Amino acid sequence: MKNIKDTCIEFFQNEDIRKDVKDIIKPIVNIVYNEIYVYLWLICLYNVFLIFIILANLFLLLHFLKKPNTIVAMLSDV
């Protein structure tokens, strides 16, 4: 008795079937990609913005760790 994996492998051995499946799936993938295209760009921009924020925080932290008296002076002014 064959399992599902062996059945699928046997099914896709034929080149015509693979081509037909690709032709069927291609429009579906294009539709899905066109729908989420904007959201993918937003996620990429958010990640870039987040990296810049993390780098700015790291820079400020290193700056304050080099000069610990500046933190005390800033807090005493408040």
A tleap script that builds the chain and sets N, CA, C and O, in Angstrom:
source leaprc.protein.ff14SB
mol = sequence {
  NMET LYS ASN ILE LYS ASP THR CYS ILE GLU
  PHE PHE GLN ASN GLU ASP ILE ARG LYS ASP
  VAL LYS ASP ILE ILE LYS PRO ILE VAL ASN
  ILE VAL TYR ASN GLU ILE TYR VAL TYR LEU
  TRP LEU ILE CYS LEU TYR ASN VAL PHE LEU
  ILE PHE ILE ILE LEU ALA ASN LEU PHE LEU
  LEU LEU HIE PHE LEU LYS LYS PRO ASN THR
  ILE VAL ALA MET LEU SER ASP CVAL
}
set mol.1.N position { 0.840 -1.179 0.000 }
set mol.1.CA position { 0.000 0.000 0.000 }
set mol.1.C position { 0.889 1.247 0.000 }
set mol.1.O position { 1.811 1.368 0.807 }
set mol.2.N position { 0.597 2.160 -0.911 }
set mol.2.CA position { 1.391 3.378 -1.055 }
set mol.2.C position { 0.887 4.453 -0.092 }
set mol.2.O position { -0.301 4.546 0.215 }
set mol.3.N position { 1.833 5.248 0.364 }
set mol.3.CA position { 1.419 6.375 1.185 }
set mol.3.C position { 1.207 7.593 0.278 }
set mol.3.O position { 1.417 7.517 -0.933 }
set mol.4.N position { 0.801 8.686 0.862 }
set mol.4.CA position { 0.455 9.882 0.081 }
set mol.4.C position { 1.680 10.446 -0.622 }
set mol.4.O position { 1.590 10.916 -1.756 }
set mol.5.N position { 2.809 10.399 0.041 }
set mol.5.CA position { 4.043 10.930 -0.551 }
set mol.5.C position { 4.398 10.183 -1.833 }
set mol.5.O position { 4.692 10.804 -2.854 }
set mol.6.N position { 4.370 8.868 -1.782 }
set mol.6.CA position { 4.696 8.074 -2.974 }
set mol.6.C position { 3.690 8.305 -4.094 }
set mol.6.O position { 4.062 8.348 -5.267 }
set mol.7.N position { 2.432 8.453 -3.742 }
set mol.7.CA position { 1.405 8.707 -4.749 }
set mol.7.C position { 1.627 10.050 -5.428 }
set mol.7.O position { 1.495 10.159 -6.647 }
set mol.8.N position { 1.963 11.072 -4.650 }
set mol.8.CA position { 2.217 12.397 -5.234 }
set mol.8.C position { 3.454 12.382 -6.118 }
set mol.8.O position { 3.454 12.972 -7.198 }
set mol.9.N position { 4.503 11.714 -5.668 }
set mol.9.CA position { 5.724 11.636 -6.475 }
set mol.9.C position { 5.446 10.930 -7.790 }
set mol.9.O position { 5.905 11.360 -8.848 }
set mol.10.N position { 4.705 9.862 -7.717 }
set mol.10.CA position { 4.358 9.132 -8.944 }
set mol.10.C position { 3.477 9.985 -9.858 }
set mol.10.O position { 3.622 9.949 -11.080 }
set mol.11.N position { 2.576 10.740 -9.265 }
set mol.11.CA position { 1.671 11.584 -10.046 }
set mol.11.C position { 2.438 12.663 -10.803 }
set mol.11.O position { 2.128 12.950 -11.959 }
set mol.12.N position { 3.434 13.260 -10.160 }
set mol.12.CA position { 4.174 14.355 -10.780 }
set mol.12.C position { 5.359 13.899 -11.626 }
set mol.12.O position { 6.131 14.736 -12.094 }
set mol.13.N position { 5.518 12.626 -11.828 }
set mol.13.CA position { 6.584 12.133 -12.693 }
set mol.13.C position { 6.330 12.507 -14.152 }
set mol.13.O position { 7.271 12.689 -14.924 }
set mol.14.N position { 5.083 12.617 -14.517 }
set mol.14.CA position { 4.723 12.948 -15.892 }
set mol.14.C position { 4.918 14.453 -16.125 }
set mol.14.O position { 4.420 15.275 -15.357 }
set mol.15.N position { 5.639 14.796 -17.180 }
set mol.15.CA position { 5.941 16.201 -17.486 }
set mol.15.C position { 4.683 16.983 -17.859 }
set mol.15.O position { 4.560 18.155 -17.503 }
set mol.16.N position { 3.756 16.358 -18.564 }
set mol.16.CA position { 2.516 17.044 -18.953 }
set mol.16.C position { 1.690 17.435 -17.726 }
set mol.16.O position { 1.119 18.524 -17.675 }
set mol.17.N position { 1.634 16.564 -16.769 }
set mol.17.CA position { 0.868 16.858 -15.556 }
set mol.17.C position { 1.524 18.001 -14.788 }
set mol.17.O position { 0.837 18.893 -14.290 }
set mol.18.N position { 2.856 17.976 -14.691 }
set mol.18.CA position { 3.548 19.075 -14.014 }
set mol.18.C position { 3.281 20.401 -14.705 }
set mol.18.O position { 3.053 21.415 -14.045 }
set mol.19.N position { 3.311 20.395 -16.030 }
set mol.19.CA position { 3.063 21.624 -16.785 }
set mol.19.C position { 1.635 22.115 -16.567 }
set mol.19.O position { 1.404 23.313 -16.399 }
set mol.20.N position { 0.684 21.193 -16.570 }
set mol.20.CA position { -0.712 21.575 -16.348 }
set mol.20.C position { -0.921 22.156 -14.948 }
set mol.20.O position { -1.640 23.141 -14.778 }
set mol.21.N position { -0.298 21.551 -13.967 }
set mol.21.CA position { -0.435 22.049 -12.595 }
set mol.21.C position { 0.187 23.440 -12.477 }
set mol.21.O position { -0.375 24.319 -11.823 }
set mol.22.N position { 1.346 23.642 -13.107 }
set mol.22.CA position { 1.968 24.967 -13.099 }
set mol.22.C position { 1.072 25.992 -13.774 }
set mol.22.O position { 0.934 27.112 -13.284 }
set mol.23.N position { 0.464 25.622 -14.887 }
set mol.23.CA position { -0.430 26.546 -15.591 }
set mol.23.C position { -1.661 26.885 -14.761 }
set mol.23.O position { -2.184 27.996 -14.851 }
set mol.24.N position { -2.122 25.949 -13.965 }
set mol.24.CA position { -3.288 26.198 -13.117 }
set mol.24.C position { -2.909 27.083 -11.926 }
set mol.24.O position { -3.663 27.983 -11.557 }
set mol.25.N position { -1.764 26.834 -11.337 }
set mol.25.CA position { -1.363 27.544 -10.120 }
set mol.25.C position { -0.837 28.946 -10.410 }
set mol.25.O position { -0.962 29.832 -9.564 }
set mol.26.N position { -0.256 29.164 -11.578 }
set mol.26.CA position { 0.374 30.447 -11.889 }
set mol.26.C position { -0.579 31.642 -11.739 }
set mol.26.O position { -0.197 32.618 -11.094 }
set mol.27.N position { -1.794 31.620 -12.296 }
set mol.27.CA position { -2.687 32.781 -12.107 }
set mol.27.C position { -3.083 33.000 -10.642 }
set mol.27.O position { -3.248 34.138 -10.203 }
set mol.28.N position { -3.232 31.923 -9.904 }
set mol.28.CA position { -3.597 32.043 -8.491 }
set mol.28.C position { -2.473 32.721 -7.713 }
set mol.28.O position { -2.719 33.597 -6.884 }
set mol.29.N position { -1.247 32.310 -7.987 }
set mol.29.CA position { -0.093 32.907 -7.316 }
set mol.29.C position { 0.029 34.380 -7.692 }
set mol.29.O position { 0.338 35.206 -6.833 }
set mol.30.N position { -0.203 34.721 -8.945 }
set mol.30.CA position { -0.133 36.120 -9.369 }
set mol.30.C position { -1.190 36.970 -8.666 }
set mol.30.O position { -0.907 38.093 -8.250 }
set mol.31.N position { -2.382 36.450 -8.535 }
set mol.31.CA position { -3.450 37.189 -7.854 }
set mol.31.C position { -3.085 37.421 -6.386 }
set mol.31.O position { -3.231 38.531 -5.873 }
set mol.32.N position { -2.616 36.382 -5.725 }
set mol.32.CA position { -2.239 36.507 -4.312 }
set mol.32.C position { -1.084 37.491 -4.159 }
set mol.32.O position { -1.090 38.317 -3.246 }
set mol.33.N position { -0.094 37.408 -5.043 }
set mol.33.CA position { 1.049 38.317 -4.970 }
set mol.33.C position { 0.605 39.760 -5.176 }
set mol.33.O position { 1.060 40.653 -4.461 }
set mol.34.N position { -0.267 39.999 -6.133 }
set mol.34.CA position { -0.738 41.365 -6.383 }
set mol.34.C position { -1.530 41.913 -5.199 }
set mol.34.O position { -1.526 43.121 -4.959 }
set mol.35.N position { -2.205 41.046 -4.464 }
set mol.35.CA position { -2.976 41.496 -3.310 }
set mol.35.C position { -2.077 41.846 -2.123 }
set mol.35.O position { -2.380 42.780 -1.380 }
set mol.36.N position { -0.987 41.119 -1.937 }
set mol.36.CA position { -0.148 41.356 -0.761 }
set mol.36.C position { 1.103 42.165 -1.077 }
set mol.36.O position { 1.941 42.366 -0.197 }
set mol.37.N position { 1.246 42.628 -2.298 }
set mol.37.CA position { 2.435 43.359 -2.736 }
set mol.37.C position { 2.685 44.598 -1.873 }
set mol.37.O position { 3.807 44.825 -1.420 }
set mol.38.N position { 1.654 45.387 -1.650 }
set mol.38.CA position { 1.784 46.622 -0.868 }
set mol.38.C position { 2.163 46.301 0.573 }
set mol.38.O position { 2.993 46.993 1.164 }
set mol.39.N position { 1.567 45.266 1.140 }
set mol.39.CA position { 1.856 44.898 2.520 }
set mol.39.C position { 3.292 44.401 2.671 }
set mol.39.O position { 3.923 44.634 3.702 }
set mol.40.N position { 3.806 43.725 1.662 }
set mol.40.CA position { 5.205 43.291 1.706 }
set mol.40.C position { 6.141 44.493 1.751 }
set mol.40.O position { 7.123 44.495 2.493 }
set mol.41.N position { 5.831 45.530 0.942 }
set mol.41.CA position { 6.655 46.743 0.968 }
set mol.41.C position { 6.552 47.451 2.314 }
set mol.41.O position { 7.551 47.961 2.822 }
set mol.42.N position { 5.363 47.486 2.891 }
set mol.42.CA position { 5.201 48.113 4.204 }
set mol.42.C position { 6.009 47.380 5.274 }
set mol.42.O position { 6.620 48.008 6.139 }
set mol.43.N position { 6.009 46.068 5.210 }
set mol.43.CA position { 6.792 45.284 6.168 }
set mol.43.C position { 8.280 45.564 5.987 }
set mol.43.O position { 9.008 45.695 6.971 }
set mol.44.N position { 8.734 45.655 4.752 }
set mol.44.CA position { 10.153 45.955 4.491 }
set mol.44.C position { 10.524 47.343 5.007 }
set mol.44.O position { 11.567 47.508 5.640 }
set mol.45.N position { 9.689 48.332 4.746 }
set mol.45.CA position { 9.963 49.686 5.227 }
set mol.45.C position { 9.939 49.753 6.752 }
set mol.45.O position { 10.755 50.448 7.358 }
set mol.46.N position { 9.017 49.040 7.363 }
set mol.46.CA position { 8.955 48.989 8.822 }
set mol.46.C position { 10.240 48.393 9.391 }
set mol.46.O position { 10.773 48.896 10.380 }
set mol.47.N position { 10.737 47.327 8.772 }
set mol.47.CA position { 11.978 46.708 9.252 }
set mol.47.C position { 13.166 47.646 9.112 }
set mol.47.O position { 14.013 47.705 10.003 }
set mol.48.N position { 13.241 48.378 8.010 }
set mol.48.CA position { 14.331 49.340 7.827 }
set mol.48.C position { 14.233 50.439 8.882 }
set mol.48.O position { 15.239 50.809 9.489 }
set mol.49.N position { 13.035 50.958 9.102 }
set mol.49.CA position { 12.820 51.983 10.127 }
set mol.49.C position { 13.200 51.457 11.510 }
set mol.49.O position { 13.829 52.167 12.295 }
set mol.50.N position { 12.826 50.233 11.803 }
set mol.50.CA position { 13.136 49.628 13.092 }
set mol.50.C position { 14.640 49.461 13.281 }
set mol.50.O position { 15.150 49.679 14.380 }
set mol.51.N position { 15.347 49.083 12.240 }
set mol.51.CA position { 16.806 48.946 12.326 }
set mol.51.C position { 17.448 50.296 12.606 }
set mol.51.O position { 18.369 50.384 13.418 }
set mol.52.N position { 16.969 51.365 11.937 }
set mol.52.CA position { 17.518 52.695 12.194 }
set mol.52.C position { 17.250 53.140 13.631 }
set mol.52.O position { 18.116 53.752 14.256 }
set mol.53.N position { 16.082 52.847 14.154 }
set mol.53.CA position { 15.765 53.202 15.540 }
set mol.53.C position { 16.678 52.445 16.505 }
set mol.53.O position { 17.181 53.022 17.469 }
set mol.54.N position { 16.888 51.168 16.249 }
set mol.54.CA position { 17.768 50.373 17.114 }
set mol.54.C position { 19.197 50.898 17.048 }
set mol.54.O position { 19.869 50.993 18.076 }
set mol.55.N position { 19.666 51.239 15.856 }
set mol.55.CA position { 21.019 51.784 15.730 }
set mol.55.C position { 21.150 53.136 16.427 }
set mol.55.O position { 22.178 53.418 17.042 }
set mol.56.N position { 20.117 53.972 16.336 }
set mol.56.CA position { 20.152 55.265 17.022 }
set mol.56.C position { 20.194 55.064 18.534 }
set mol.56.O position { 20.939 55.754 19.230 }
set mol.57.N position { 19.406 54.132 19.043 }
set mol.57.CA position { 19.438 53.845 20.483 }
set mol.57.C position { 20.798 53.308 20.907 }
set mol.57.O position { 21.307 53.670 21.967 }
set mol.58.N position { 21.382 52.454 20.091 }
set mol.58.CA position { 22.706 51.924 20.400 }
set mol.58.C position { 23.746 53.039 20.416 }
set mol.58.O position { 24.603 53.080 21.299 }
set mol.59.N position { 23.671 53.938 19.447 }
set mol.59.CA position { 24.596 55.069 19.396 }
set mol.59.C position { 24.453 55.945 20.638 }
set mol.59.O position { 25.451 56.333 21.245 }
set mol.60.N position { 23.212 56.256 21.015 }
set mol.60.CA position { 22.993 57.079 22.209 }
set mol.60.C position { 23.474 56.368 23.469 }
set mol.60.O position { 24.066 56.996 24.347 }
set mol.61.N position { 23.230 55.088 23.562 }
set mol.61.CA position { 23.678 54.328 24.724 }
set mol.61.C position { 25.197 54.326 24.825 }
set mol.61.O position { 25.749 54.537 25.905 }
set mol.62.N position { 25.866 54.090 23.718 }
set mol.62.CA position { 27.331 54.111 23.732 }
set mol.62.C position { 27.863 55.502 24.054 }
set mol.62.O position { 28.862 55.645 24.759 }
set mol.63.N position { 27.197 56.513 23.541 }
set mol.63.CA position { 27.608 57.898 23.818 }
set mol.63.C position { 27.490 58.208 25.311 }
set mol.63.O position { 28.386 58.817 25.895 }
set mol.64.N position { 26.385 57.786 25.924 }
set mol.64.CA position { 26.192 58.057 27.346 }
set mol.64.C position { 27.089 57.190 28.222 }
set mol.64.O position { 27.474 57.606 29.315 }
set mol.65.N position { 27.421 56.000 27.760 }
set mol.65.CA position { 28.307 55.149 28.553 }
set mol.65.C position { 29.740 55.663 28.542 }
set mol.65.O position { 30.491 55.434 29.490 }
set mol.66.N position { 30.122 56.358 27.472 }
set mol.66.CA position { 31.465 56.933 27.423 }
set mol.66.C position { 31.583 58.118 28.375 }
set mol.66.O position { 32.634 58.342 28.976 }
set mol.67.N position { 30.495 58.875 28.506 }
set mol.67.CA position { 30.491 60.066 29.356 }
set mol.67.C position { 29.362 59.933 30.378 }
set mol.67.O position { 28.282 60.484 30.162 }
set mol.68.N position { 29.576 59.229 31.466 }
set mol.68.CA position { 28.488 59.015 32.429 }
set mol.68.C position { 28.066 60.293 33.145 }
set mol.68.O position { 26.943 60.367 33.644 }
set mol.69.N position { 28.931 61.297 33.209 }
set mol.69.CA position { 28.570 62.544 33.890 }
set mol.69.C position { 27.515 63.323 33.115 }
set mol.69.O position { 26.789 64.119 33.710 }
set mol.70.N position { 27.412 63.118 31.824 }
set mol.70.CA position { 26.424 63.862 31.045 }
set mol.70.C position { 25.006 63.473 31.430 }
set mol.70.O position { 24.099 64.304 31.380 }
set mol.71.N position { 24.808 62.231 31.811 }
set mol.71.CA position { 23.470 61.797 32.225 }
set mol.71.C position { 23.081 62.498 33.524 }
set mol.71.O position { 21.954 62.972 33.665 }
set mol.72.N position { 24.007 62.562 34.460 }
set mol.72.CA position { 23.731 63.227 35.740 }
set mol.72.C position { 23.465 64.706 35.514 }
set mol.72.O position { 22.565 65.273 36.133 }
set mol.73.N position { 24.229 65.335 34.640 }
set mol.73.CA position { 24.038 66.758 34.354 }
set mol.73.C position { 22.688 66.997 33.686 }
set mol.73.O position { 22.006 67.974 33.993 }
set mol.74.N position { 22.307 66.119 32.787 }
set mol.74.CA position { 21.015 66.281 32.114 }
set mol.74.C position { 19.873 66.102 33.103 }
set mol.74.O position { 18.878 66.825 33.043 }
set mol.75.N position { 20.012 65.141 34.014 }
set mol.75.CA position { 18.954 64.903 34.989 }
set mol.75.C position { 18.880 66.015 36.031 }
set mol.75.O position { 17.797 66.312 36.534 }
set mol.76.N position { 19.983 66.619 36.356 }
set mol.76.CA position { 19.960 67.698 37.351 }
set mol.76.C position { 19.346 68.973 36.777 }
set mol.76.O position { 18.824 69.799 37.526 }
set mol.77.N position { 19.405 69.142 35.448 }
set mol.77.CA position { 18.787 70.314 34.819 }
set mol.77.C position { 17.269 70.220 34.848 }
set mol.77.O position { 16.588 71.244 34.795 }
set mol.78.N position { 16.746 69.050 34.927 }
set mol.78.CA position { 15.294 68.854 34.902 }
set mol.78.C position { 14.739 69.110 36.230 }
set mol.78.O position { 13.529 69.000 36.424 }
savepdb mol mol.pdb
quit
